[in-house]
Amino acid sequence: MSGRGSDSRASSDGSTGANGRNVDPLNPIRPRGVVPTGRWTGMAALALVPVGLGVLLRHPPLVLVGALGVAFAAYARGDAAPDLDVTIERDLSDPTPDPGDEVTVTLRVRNDGDGVLPDLRLVDGVPAALATGAPARLGTALRPGRTATLTYRVTAVRGAHDWDPVHVLARNPSGSRERDARIDAGGTTTLRCTPELEASASLPLRGLTTVYSGRVPTDVGGAGIEFHSTREYRHGDPAKRVNWARYARTGELSTLAFREERAATVVVCIDAREGAYLAPDAESPNAVERSVEAASQAVPALLDSGDRVGVAAFAPGDCRLDPGVGDEHAARARKLLATHPALAPTPTDERFLPTTWVRRFRRWLPADAQVLFCTPLPDDYAATVARRLDAYGHAVTVISPDATADDTPGHRLAGVERANRVSRLRSAGIRVLDWGEEPLATELERAAARWSR
């Protein structure tokens, strides 16, 4: 697939793309086209100095040097920017990699014009979330019909990543003027990285359940495996639930009742506001990435246990998946967690009103749903949302990845403030898993032991 055409080719008047305009890289609305570089500003005035000295001193060589400078300044002023008629194609070695895989990106640019491009510079529009192993830029001279190639590598991370148009600069031989354009590349322009959902541990839930059988113990007597109570025998009770030991002792029939285990409706909610993109250092994954990781382990674990599971994002955009069960539902959850823009590896600048989101979330939330809230607790409002949902009858469990550091007084203060939020939530009766550097499965086992006491 070629990038040649109205959407991917710059014409000689500097236009590019479907709208026929060049774009200022600092201001995407204002076209730039041909702009002076300022390289030879003041050259003519400077060249007149030796001319004047030569005349005053009656020294012809100085006059000649000055004349050459003036001639060169005049040439630079009259030298037009080259016509930019190029075709660009981009290829990815693997457009659907696994997280952490290295993907080789090959960018080819061909000069379709009749003139030489003496100074051609390209910067590829690499998605912000993808780390490059080498600079994604190329500087070259290109004769008509020739092709230049740029190769670099990116490391795949979760999500759907679209390349921006290629930023192209073409300068004239003197370097006095340049033609600036953004050109859409043909070929592959999207990388999709969709991790598999893996259940690494059983997730302990609170007692809010549905009427369907499952694995969450309740205080209701009925069918189950854990003894609950005894009651009088009623006609039609199954023989296996009759207390035969008591009948042998007293001659009275009674029925054993066991603690029923029922399914739950769980909504996994991920805090993906701009303030939640926190990390203890530049090399560590941010808290939103860790929250998505926790959700990716919780969703299959809950589905395997027969629970109804939904997904939502506390973030700009409408990111919600109604609770459901089955393989198709698991596939939809996997796609949403991997590619929805609200859960992107980098924050969005879209406007967000948290109070409006909470009202809409409450209306959407099923009455019998409990909430698994994945948040680094970056501010008091996150704790307020957890308390408010719990007060409305939705049992809340918080999984909080710790994104704090202690290398500066400010970071240490942020850590203390977060610890206070964790303490206040626990005092309000809300379960909080303070997730540090250990694997989530290990932290869940420890938390389950505490919560069962």
C-alpha positions, 0 to 999 in steps of 0.5 A: 500500500503506497502513501502516494496521493492526495492524503500522503503527498506534498505538492510543489506549493507546500500543501499536504494531506486532504486539506491541502495545507502544511502544518506548523509543528508548534501550531497544528492549525496554522499552515507554514509552507515556505519559511525563511531559516534566517541563516544568512540574515545580516550577510549583505550588511556584513559584506558591505564592510570590506567594500567600504574599507577597500574603497577608503583604503584604495585596496581592491582585494577588500572590495573583491571580497566584499563583492563576493559576500554581497553576491552570495547574500543576493543568491541566498535571498533569491534562492527559492525553496525546493518543490516537495514532491515525495511519497512516504511509506511505513512498514512494521515488522509485526503490527500485532506484537506482545507487550515488551516485544521489539518492533522494527519500523521501516520508513521509505521516502521517494523523490517523485519530483524533477529536481534534487532535494539537497537537504531533506529532513524527516522526523517520524510521528512515533506514538508518545507511548512507544519507546524508541531504541534510536532517534526516528529521524533522517537527514539526506540529499535525494535525487529524482526517482531515488529512495532513502530509508530510515529504520528504527525500533520501538518497544510494544506496550499495551494499546492501539498506537497510531503514528502521526504524519511525518514531519518533513523539511526540505531546504534549498542549497543555500539553506536560506529557505525551507519548505515545511510539511506534514505528510501521511505515510502509506503502509501500516500506521497502527500498532495493536498490542493486546495482552492476554488476560491471565488469572494469577490468583483467586480474588476475595470478594465481599458479601454482596451477591446475586441470587445465582449460585457461585463461590461467595459465602453468604449468611443464608442457609440452604445448599452448600458445603459449610454447616449453617444451622438445623430446622424442622423437617419439611415434606419434600426435603431431600434425604441427604440433608436429613439429620440422621444422627439426631433421628437415631438419638431422638427419633425426631426428623430435622433438616441440615442447612448449609451456608449458601454460596452465590455469584457476585456482580463485580465492576472493575473500575480503573482510575485513569485520570491525568493525576493517576499517571504516577510512577516512583521513577522514570523506569517504573510503569505508571500507576494506571498501567499497574491498575490495568494489569490488576484488572487484567488479572481480576477479570478472568479470575472472577469470570472463572468463578462464575461471577458477572464482571463489568469494566469501567474507567474513572477517566474522560470518555465513555469507557464502560462494559456492562457486567456479563459472563462467558468467553465472548464477554472475556474477549470484549473485556480484553479488547477494552482493557488493551485498546480503549483510549481512556486507558491509554499508557499516556494521559489524555488532555480531554476535559473531565468532570469527576462529579458528573462521572460519579453521577452517571456511574451510579445510574449505570451501576447494577444495584447488586454490584460491588466495585473493585476500584483500582486507584493509586489514591493520588488525591482525596477525591479518589478516597471520597469516590470509594466511600461514597460508592460504599455508602450507596450499598455497593461494597467497595474493595480498593486495589491501590498500586503504590506509586510514591517515592522517598527521594525528596521531601515532597515525595515523602510528603505525598507518601504520607498523605497517601498512607493517611488516605489508606488508613481512613478508608480502612477505618470506614470499613473498606478493604484496601490492598496496598500493592507495593513491589510484590506480585499482585497474587502474593499481595492478594494471598496476604490480604485474603488471610487478613480479611478472613479473620 
